[in-house]
Amino acid sequence: MNKIISFVVVIIVLSFFGFSFNYYISDRNINTVKNNRENLDSKILESTSNLPLLPNDTNNVIEFNSGFENSNKQNFKRSFWELFK
């Protein structure tokens, strides 16, 4: 009984790989892949031409913080080694 189950499993696995390989090398699949590759440029141009142009609203958004330099000069005691005590 165990040999029969093993044989059936091997047949199923081999048939799966056989059907997959057969579909992969079929003319229908090869033509579909070629068609998709040829139409890729036209699809990209079509989709990018329909994009809306947004106005620039980022003028004077970033402000320099001069207080950062003053607070960075202070020396703080590091307490990493005190965690092990």
Phi and psi in degrees as GROMACS dihedral restraints (atoms count N, CA, C in turn):
[ dihedral_restraints ]
;  ai    aj    ak    al  type     phi  dphi    fc
    3     4     5     6     1   -65.5    20    10
    4     5     6     7     1   -36.4    20    10
    6     7     8     9     1   -69.1    20    10
    7     8     9    10     1   -34.8    20    10
    9    10    11    12     1   -67.1    20    10
   10    11    12    13     1   -43.7    20    10
   12    13    14    15     1   -64.2    20    10
   13    14    15    16     1   -42.6    20    10
   15    16    17    18     1   -62.5    20    10
   16    17    18    19     1   -41.3    20    10
   18    19    20    21     1   -63.5    20    10
   19    20    21    22     1   -42.5    20    10
   21    22    23    24     1   -64.7    20    10
   22    23    24    25     1   -41.3    20    10
   24    25    26    27     1   -64.6    20    10
   25    26    27    28     1   -42.4    20    10
   27    28    29    30     1   -63.7    20    10
   28    29    30    31     1   -41.5    20    10
   30    31    32    33     1   -63.0    20    10
   31    32    33    34     1   -42.4    20    10
   33    34    35    36     1   -64.3    20    10
   34    35    36    37     1   -44.6    20    10
   36    37    38    39     1   -64.9    20    10
   37    38    39    40     1   -45.3    20    10
   39    40    41    42     1   -64.9    20    10
   40    41    42    43     1   -37.9    20    10
   42    43    44    45     1   -68.4    20    10
   43    44    45    46     1   -36.0    20    10
   45    46    47    48     1   -61.0    20    10
   46    47    48    49     1   -50.0    20    10
   48    49    50    51     1   -65.3    20    10
   49    50    51    52     1   -35.2    20    10
   51    52    53    54     1   -64.7    20    10
   52    53    54    55     1   -46.6    20    10
   54    55    56    57     1   -66.5    20    10
   55    56    57    58     1   -38.7    20    10
   57    58    59    60     1   -63.0    20    10
   58    59    60    61     1   -45.9    20    10
   60    61    62    63     1   -65.6    20    10
   61    62    63    64     1   -39.3    20    10
   63    64    65    66     1   -63.2    20    10
   64    65    66    67     1   -42.3    20    10
   66    67    68    69     1   -67.1    20    10
   67    68    69    70     1   -38.5    20    10
   69    70    71    72     1   -63.7    20    10
   70    71    72    73     1   -37.9    20    10
   72    73    74    75     1   -95.3    20    10
   73    74    75    76     1     5.9    20    10
   75    76    77    78     1   -71.4    20    10
   76    77    78    79     1   153.3    20    10
   78    79    80    81     1   -64.4    20    10
   79    80    81    82     1   -35.5    20    10
   81    82    83    84     1   -61.4    20    10
   82    83    84    85     1   -45.5    20    10
   84    85    86    87     1   -68.7    20    10
   85    86    87    88     1   -41.0    20    10
   87    88    89    90     1   -64.0    20    10
   88    89    90    91     1   -41.6    20    10
   90    91    92    93     1   -66.0    20    10
   91    92    93    94     1   -37.8    20    10
   93    94    95    96     1   -64.2    20    10
   94    95    96    97     1   -43.1    20    10
   96    97    98    99     1   -65.0    20    10
   97    98    99   100     1   -44.1    20    10
   99   100   101   102     1   -62.0    20    10
  100   101   102   103     1   -42.7    20    10
  102   103   104   105     1   -63.4    20    10
  103   104   105   106     1   -42.5    20    10
  105   106   107   108     1   -64.8    20    10
  106   107   108   109     1   -39.1    20    10
  108   109   110   111     1   -69.4    20    10
  109   110   111   112     1   -36.8    20    10
  111   112   113   114     1   -71.1    20    10
  112   113   114   115     1   -35.2    20    10
  114   115   116   117     1   -88.0    20    10
  115   116   117   118     1     0.5    20    10
  117   118   119   120     1   -65.0    20    10
  118   119   120   121     1   -44.1    20    10
  120   121   122   123     1   -63.3    20    10
  121   122   123   124     1   -42.4    20    10
  123   124   125   126     1   -67.8    20    10
  124   125   126   127     1   -34.6    20    10
  126   127   128   129     1   -68.1    20    10
  127   128   129   130     1   -38.6    20    10
  129   130   131   132     1   -66.7    20    10
  130   131   132   133     1   -44.9    20    10
  132   133   134   135     1   -63.2    20    10
  133   134   135   136     1   -38.6    20    10
  135   136   137   138     1   -66.6    20    10
  136   137   138   139     1   -42.2    20    10
  138   139   140   141     1   -73.6    20    10
  139   140   141   142     1   -32.3    20    10
  141   142   143   144     1   -79.3    20    10
  142   143   144   145     1   -24.1    20    10
  144   145   146   147     1   -73.2    20    10
  145   146   147   148     1   -21.2    20    10
  147   148   149   150     1   -92.7    20    10
  148   149   150   151     1     3.8    20    10
  150   151   152   153     1   -75.4    20    10
  151   152   153   154     1   137.7    20    10
  153   154   155   156     1   -77.7    20    10
  154   155   156   157     1   149.7    20    10
  156   157   158   159     1   -96.5    20    10
  157   158   159   160     1   118.8    20    10
  159   160   161   162     1   -91.7    20    10
  160   161   162   163     1   143.3    20    10
  162   163   164   165     1   -73.2    20    10
  163   164   165   166     1   153.3    20    10
  165   166   167   168     1   -82.0    20    10
  166   167   168   169     1   116.3    20    10
  168   169   170   171     1  -122.8    20    10
  169   170   171   172     1    30.8    20    10
  171   172   173   174     1  -107.5    20    10
  172   173   174   175     1    18.3    20    10
  174   175   176   177     1   -72.3    20    10
  175   176   177   178     1   133.8    20    10
  177   178   179   180     1    56.0    20    10
  178   179   180   181     1    39.3    20    10
  180   181   182   183     1   -89.6    20    10
  181   182   183   184     1   -39.9    20    10
  183   184   185   186     1   -88.7    20    10
  184   185   186   187     1   125.2    20    10
  186   187   188   189     1  -116.6    20    10
  187   188   189   190     1   135.5    20    10
  189   190   191   192     1   -76.8    20    10
  190   191   192   193     1   130.9    20    10
  192   193   194   195     1   -96.4    20    10
  193   194   195   196     1   106.4    20    10
  195   196   197   198     1   -79.1    20    10
  196   197   198   199     1   -13.6    20    10
  198   199   200   201     1   -73.5    20    10
  199   200   201   202     1   -15.2    20    10
  201   202   203   204     1   -67.2    20    10
  202   203   204   205     1   -38.1    20    10
  204   205   206   207     1   -66.4    20    10
  205   206   207   208     1   -36.4    20    10
  207   208   209   210     1   -70.1    20    10
  208   209   210   211     1   -40.2    20    10
  210   211   212   213     1   -77.0    20    10
  211   212   213   214     1   -21.2    20    10
  213   214   215   216     1   -77.8    20    10
  214   215   216   217     1   -18.2    20    10
  216   217   218   219     1   -77.0    20    10
  217   218   219   220     1   -17.7    20    10
  219   220   221   222     1   -72.5    20    10
  220   221   222   223     1   138.6    20    10
  222   223   224   225     1   -95.8    20    10
  223   224   225   226     1   124.4    20    10
  225   226   227   228     1  -104.0    20    10
  226   227   228   229     1   143.6    20    10
  228   229   230   231     1   -75.4    20    10
  229   230   231   232     1   129.3    20    10
  231   232   233   234     1   -85.5    20    10
  232   233   234   235     1   132.9    20    10
  234   235   236   237     1  -116.0    20    10
  235   236   237   238     1    28.4    20    10
  237   238   239   240     1   -65.5    20    10
  238   239   240   241     1   -46.8    20    10
  240   241   242   243     1   -72.4    20    10
  241   242   243   244     1   -19.3    20    10
  243   244   245   246     1   -73.9    20    10
  244   245   246   247     1   -15.5    20    10
  246   247   248   249     1   -69.0    20    10
  247   248   249   250     1   -24.3    20    10
  249   250   251   252     1   -85.2    20    10
  250   251   252   253     1    -7.7    20    10
